Amino acid sequence: MTNSADHSWTHAGHGLPDSEPSLNTTAIATGLQLPAGFAAIAGDPELGPAITNNLARVEKKLREAIANSDPLADATSRHLVEAGGKRIRPLLTLLCAHLGDASLPAVVQAAVVVELTHLATLYHDDVMDSAPFRRGAPTAHEVWGNSVAVLTGDLIFARASILVSELGGRALGIQARTFERLCLGQLHETVGPRPDEDPVEHYLSVIADKTGSLVAASGQFGAIFSGADEAFEDVLVEYGEKVGVAFQLADDVIDVTGVKVKSGKSPGTDLREGVPTLPVLLLRRAAADGDQSAVDLLTLIDGDLSSDEALAAAVAGLREHPVTAESWVVARSWADEAIAALAPLPDGVVKDSLSNFALAVVDRAS
């Protein structure tokens, strides 16, 4: 098995090349659109081009990292990369690096690591959720079967490990702890809360592990490898944890309520697969408190949702129930806390963009 990335990262210290190949960043960046909330970046005459160029480098190195001489491994590994994506995690790494020296080459490699890690989790998640589509394309397990999809995820995790090991022991430690939390979050989601554990608190803990941990690592890597003030690291970790929870809460509410967004994931997937989400957990709490409408809706949700008609009815009922509005309130409270955590950062485009992203995460209800 050969990989061009395996042999080119040779510079002492951070495992980076002595000279980077010439790169038409404008051409590679064509089609890369900044996610909602990051408009301030595009409008900044210095930060905008710097972020765009580094995103292009990330995209190039991402493809290098997954390239494989084995035709099957190459095709399966490229499947989700070529399907696109917002690249939010590497974007956060690149953005937070502007609290220090964002031109340091280790910044781009760290950004590639977090995106590879995210991609690997998607292969596994889609198998466990039996999701038919991801980013508008058939999921890998639909094309090649569960075993190949899981092994592809493992392979991409391995490639992320190679790259992060070249960034040094501290980066490897952060990555290992993040990986541990990703696995524990998935495990705890799978087995459910303990008898003595509040289901909502359990759910929030799962989200913090499955989503918040990697978002937090993304910002932390940006600070570390740009040489930013060490005091900023804790700020970005707290922000990342909270905005990651807000992001996933909003995503899960969107999924079970059928709000149309360009997620590439069929509305109601979690509902059909019985994956606990905040609206359903709050609905169960309301039913236990005597809300008859919640009891009636749960009868539908806990029934047979295999038909599109039954799923659509469940989604519509949940969309109209007050627990959905309550779920948005919870998501927005996490976003507000994420913004508050940014207070120690210096005023400027980086801080404004992080704040605006947190707001945009929970303003997807229409």
N, C-alpha and C positions, 0 to 999 in steps of 0.2 A: 504494500500500500504506500503510495507516494502522495505527497501534498506539497505544493510549491511553498506554502507557508512554513512547512517544517524545516526548510533548509535556508531560508532567507533572513531569519531574525537572528543576526549574529553579533550585534554590537554589544560590547561588554557593559555590564551594569544592568540594563533593562532588556537585553536580548533584542535590540533594535538594529536595523541595517545601518551601515555607515552612510549610505546614500540611497534615497528612495527613487525608484524609476520615475521618469517623466510621466506626468499625469494630466490629461485633459479634464480637469475637474468640472468645467462647465458642461461638457458633454455628458459625463457620468452623472452629474447632479440633475440633468434634465428630467423632469417628471417628479423629482423629490419636492413635496410640498410640506411646509411646516404645519404641524397639527394646530388645532384651535388653541388660542391663548398665547401663541408665540409670534404674533404680528410685530411686536416691538423689536424682535431680532431682525426681521426682514427690513425694517425701516431704519435701522442703525447703519450708517455708512461704513463703520469699521467691523462691528460684530457680525453684521449680515453676511458679507462675503467670507469672513473667516469661518463661520459656522457652516455655510454652504460648501465651502471647499473641503472642510474636514468631514462633513457628511458624505461627500463624494469619495473621500479616502476610505471611510468606514465601509461604504458599499463595495468598493473594489477589494478591500482586504477581507471582507466577509465572504466574498465569492472565492477568493484564494484559499481561505481557511477551510472551506467545505469541499474544495476540489479533490477528486479521488480518481485514481487510475482504474479502480474497479467500476465498470459501467453501471451496475445496479446501485452501488453505494453512492456514486456520483449523482445519478438521477434522483434517488430518494432524498438525498441531502439537499439538493437544489430546489426541491419541490416547493417548500414554503418560502425560501428566500426569493425565488422568482415570482411568487404570488404577490409580493409587495409587502405592505405594512407601514405603519406610521413611524417606526424606528424611534419611539418615544424614549426608551431607556438610553440608547447611545446619544440621543440628542441632549438628554439631561447631563450625561457625562461631559459632553463637549461644552455645554452652556456653563456648567459649574466650574469648568476649567478656566473660564475667563475671570474667576476670582483670583487667579494666579497667572502663570505663563501658559496660555493655551496652545502655544506653538510647539511645546515639547512633544516629541513623537510618541512617547509612552501614552499620551492622552488618547490618541486614536486607537492604539492597541487595546487599551482598557475598554473603550467604547465597543469595540468588536466583541470582546469577551462577554459583556453583559447582553448583547443582542444574540450571540450564539447560545448563551444559557437560556434566554427567553424562548428562542426557537425550539430548543430541545424539549422544554417543558410542554410546548404546544403539541408536539408529536404524542407525548404520553397522555396529556389531558384529553386529546381527541379520541384516543383509544378508550380511556376510562369512561368518557361521556358518550361514547358511540355517536359522536358528532359527524354528520355527513359532509359538511362543508366548512372550510376555513378560508377566509379572505377571498370568498367568491369562487374557490376551486374545490374540487373533491378532496377530502382529507386523505392523508397518506394511507391510512388503514383501509380506506375504501378502494384505493388503487392497488396496493400491494399486499394487504392483509395485516392483521394485528401484529404478528411477530416481526415482520420487516419494519413496520412503523416504530415499534418499541426499540428495536435494535438501532434504527436510524437516530432516534432520540439519544440513545446511549453514545453513539458515535459522535454526535455533535457535542454532547457533554465532554467527551474525551478531547475533542479539538479545542474547546474552551479551556480545558485544564492545561493543555500544552501551552497555549498563549499566555494564560495567567501565570504559569510557573516561570515564564521568562520575565515577568514583571517583578519578581522578587518574593521573598517569604511573607511579607505583610499582605500583599495582594492575594497570595495563595490562601492565607488564613481567612481573609474576608470572604473569598470565594467559597471556601470549604464550609464556613459557618452558614453562608447564605444557602448553599446547596443542601445542607442539613435541614434548614428551616423549610425549604421548598418541599423536601421529602416528608417531613413531619406534618406540614400543612395538608398535603395530599392524603397522608395516612389518617389524620384526624378527621378530615372531611369524609373519608371513606367509612370509618367505623362509627362516626357520630359522637355526640356528647355522652359523657358518663352519666349514670343515673342521678348523681348529685350535682351535675353541672348545668347551669342555665344555658338553654339552646342558643339564645341570641349572643351571649358572651362567647360561647364556643365558636359560633359562626364568625364573629369578629376576630377571634384569635386565629382561625384558619386563614382568613383573608390577609391578616397581618403577615403570616408566614408565607403564604403562596404568592402574594403580590407585593406587599409592603417591603419585604426583605430585599428583593432585587432592585426595586426602585431606589431604596435607601443606599444600596451598594453602588448604584449608578452615579449618584451625586457625590458620594464619598470618594469614589475613584477619580472623579473629575478634580476634586480638591487635592487629593494626594499627589497625583501625577502632574499637576500643574505647579506644585510647590506653594499652594495657597496657605494662608494662615491656618495653623492647626486648629485654632478655635472654631473655624468654620465647619470642620468635619462633623462635630456633634450636631450642629445646627442643620446640616444637610441630611444627616441620618434621621433626625426627628422629622424633618419636613418630608423626606422620602417615605418613611413609614406611614405617616398620616395621609399624604396625598395618594399613596398606593392603595390604602384602605378605601378612601373616598372614590378613587377610580373604579375599584372592583365592585363596590357597593352600587355605584351608578350603572356599571356594566350589567350586573346581575339583575337590577331592577328593570333595566331596559329589556333584557332578555325575557323575563317572565311577563312583562306587560305588553310586549309586541311593538314598542316604539320603533319606528323604522330608522335605523342608522346604518352607515356603511361599515358594519362590523364583519360582514361575510358569514355570520353565524345565524342560523335559522331561529327566529323568535320562538320562545317556548321550549328550546332544547333542554334546558335545565329542568323545567317543569315536567316534561315528558320522561326524563331519566330519573326523576325523583331526587335531584340534587337540591339540598336545602338552600334556600336563599332568604334574605331578610323579609321580603313581603310575605312569604309563606310562613315563616317562623312567627311573624307578628300576627298573621291570620290565625295560627294555632293558639296563640296567647289570647286573642280576642274571643275565639270559640270557647276556650276554657273559662273565660270570664262571663260567658252567657250570651254572646252576640250570635243570634240565630242566623243572620245573613252569613256570618263567617262559618258556622256549622254547615250550612247548605252548600257553600262554595267548596269547603273542604271535602264534602262528599263527592263532588265532581272531580276535584283535583286528585283525590286518592283513588279514584276509579280508573277505568280503562281509558288512557289517553292515546292509544295507538292510532286512532283515526284522526285525520286532519280536522274534521268537524268538531270532535270532542276537545282536541287541543285548542282550537280557536275559541270555543266557548269558555274554556278555563282561563285562557289568556284574557279574554274580554272581561270576564267577571272579576279577575284580579286587578285589572287595570282600573276598574271603576270603584273598587272597594277603598275605604279610607286608609287601609294599611299601606297602600302604595304611596300616597301623599306623605304618610308618616315616614316611610322609608327614605324618601327624598330629603326630608328634614334631617334624618340621621346622617345621610351622605354629606349634606351641606355642612353639618356641624364638624365633620372630620376635615373638610376642605378649609373651613374657617380656622381650625386649630393648626393646620399645616401652614397657612399664611401667617398666623401669629408667631409660629416658630422661627420665621425668617427675620424677625425684628433685629437681631444682632448683625445681620449682613449690611454692608455699605449700600447706600441708596444708589440706584443706577439701573441699567437695562437688565442685568442678570436678575436682580431682586424683583424687579417689575415683571419680568417674564415668568419667573417661578410663581409669583402671586397670581398672575393672569391665567396660567395653566391650571392652577388649583381651582379657580373659578370656572374655567371652561369645562373641567372634568365633570362637574355636577350641573352644568347648564345644557344638558343634552336631552332634555325631556320633551323636545318637540322636533 
